[in-house]
């Protein structure tokens, strides 16, 4: 004689979701995306549903970050340091 669903239909046996656990899950998921290479500022602006879908597909996130890295390198040119002008040179 087992204790299957027919004897265990009480809804109080189900776990209760809490806001603290939800917040902790979001923080863990954000940390995973940052670890995959996404920018922290971009991850902070993501909606929770976008966050979940990106965490579920880490290979796509890695490819996306890899394609954006060369573009960012092209746009950010290294700044050249200017030589200080001294009064003695004149």
Secondary structure as the mmCIF struct_conf table of DSSP 4:
data_model
#
loop_
_struct_conf.conf_type_id
_struct_conf.id
_struct_conf.beg_label_comp_id
_struct_conf.beg_label_asym_id
_struct_conf.beg_label_seq_id
_struct_conf.end_label_comp_id
_struct_conf.end_label_asym_id
_struct_conf.end_label_seq_id
HELX_RH_3T_P HELX_RH_3T_P1 UNK A 5 UNK A 7
HELX_RH_3T_P HELX_RH_3T_P2 UNK A 11 UNK A 13
BEND BEND1 UNK A 14 UNK A 14
HELX_LH_PP_P HELX_LH_PP_P1 UNK A 15 UNK A 17
HELX_RH_AL_P HELX_RH_AL_P1 UNK A 19 UNK A 36
TURN_TY1_P TURN_TY1_P1 UNK A 37 UNK A 37
HELX_RH_AL_P HELX_RH_AL_P2 UNK A 40 UNK A 44
TURN_TY1_P TURN_TY1_P2 UNK A 45 UNK A 45
HELX_RH_AL_P HELX_RH_AL_P3 UNK A 48 UNK A 56
HELX_RH_AL_P HELX_RH_AL_P4 UNK A 58 UNK A 75
HELX_LH_PP_P HELX_LH_PP_P2 UNK A 77 UNK A 86
HELX_RH_3T_P HELX_RH_3T_P3 UNK A 87 UNK A 89
#
